[in-house]
Amino acid sequence: MSDEEAIKLSKSQKRIIVTHDLDYGEIYYLKEQGKIGVIQLRLTDQTTQNTLKKLTQFLDSKKSKSVELNESLIVISDKKIRLFSP
């Protein structure tokens, strides 16, 4: 699926894009800020097990409750989480 198709689907179904693809941060800022939600994983260990662990830690945290996930860019790295909201 192309980036454009993923974005269109995300908007129509009010879904959040979860990705390791760094392009989505740029797409969010340049075109789609506040229109889509993106969780971008910038992890050294991109195995399914580690990705699920980091994602679960974030979703269980207070930080995840402090933003509208379907309108924000969340960058999860090995050491920190950054939130960008419109």
HUPE-V50628 format. One record per run of one state. SS is the DSSP state (alpha for helix, beta for strand, coil for the rest). FROM is the first residue (numbers start at 1). LEN is the number of residues. If there is no record, write none. Layout:
BEGIN
ss:from:len
SS:FROM:LEN
SS:FROM:LEN
END
This chain:
BEGIN
ss:from:len
coil:1:2
alpha:3:11
coil:14:2
beta:16:4
coil:20:3
alpha:23:10
coil:33:4
beta:37:6
coil:43:5
alpha:48:12
coil:60:2
alpha:62:4
coil:66:3
alpha:69:3
coil:72:1
beta:73:5
coil:78:3
beta:81:4
coil:85:2
END
